[in-house]
């Protein structure tokens, strides 16, 4: 099987039927600084990491649709370990396409306005999450003006270039594609345009405003996705939220049910109507309390299950035997102060998860700069053998 077929075989496996399942060997991705470190620790360079990609920029473990996408695809680590291609993000633009401009630049920082209209401050010397200084949506008045950028008339212009050629190239592809990504969710989007504090306050003070934002964005997404899926068969739809921290969900169960549940259900219904049976969510942090709410909507799975936040894969699998799980291997086992015994203990959990099905193992986010190439090599080789042994059963 190729990477796409392997992904679908795991996601669609019937209860207890492993005959037609082939677990893919994948990683989520790597920070550029990780690969630079490994090039000094024994990894052979097959592709130069460009100087304009700083250590804190992600390099994806997938095959890109275009050579130049928002993130570089890895060609250094993947071939060494015979890895399959991870889910590739289909290129979409969720912004109102406002003019981007640099407001101020010094030797230490850059202040700029992005295509969402958010004013950000970033370091001029390193890559990190920007500090949001101002968000464009503050109240009903600003939202009424802002929402004009989500007219359905803009959808055709949002399609990638060379559309007809792209449709032909992707018809018989050998890698899986997800439709959905950063800010493409119903907490992720309003938080982006309002800022976290304003978003939290409006949940209580102006719920009608939050509902209108979510419903407007939902209708935009449904039309946008429908246009893409008319020509391109995608393998899953992703609802991106990043809705949790180490302490759990950013919003209460009641708020989830009020603002997210109705939109998730409509997205799931749409997915079924257009022949997509895999609907995933993406969130960092501790997500175990969110899974019952997510699964109730018909969403079929989730990733990447950060272990440092306290997520317990075996507990999740016991409570939700059919829920699709990707990731969940603690990246800390690859840190310099770890050892083979610690890696073996973590992979013992992975082995049990493989037996329970609908699970694709990989490190629980991008492999970080703290991870040594020696530890990664031991971990990856052992996991590869584990997957091979399982696939041969």
Secondary structure, DSSP 8 states (H G I E B T S, - for coil): --HHHHHHHHHT--TT--TT--------EEEHHHHHHHHTTT---SS---TTS-TTSEEESS--SSSS-SS-B-SSHHHHHT-----EE-----S-----EEEEE-SSEEEEE-TTS-EEEEESSS----EEEE-S--SHHHHHHHGGGG-GGGHHHHS-SSHHHHHHHHHT-SS-EEE--TT-STTHHHHHHH-HHHHHHHHHH-HHHHHHHHHHHHHHHHHHHHHHHHH---SEEEEE---EETTEESS-HHHIIIIIIHHHHHHHHHHHHTT---EEEEE-S--HHHHHHHHHTT--EEEE--GGGT--HHHHHHH-TT-EEEEEE-GGGGBTT--HHHHHHHHHHHHHHHHHSSEEEEESSSB-TTB-HHHHHHHHHHHHHHHHHHHH-
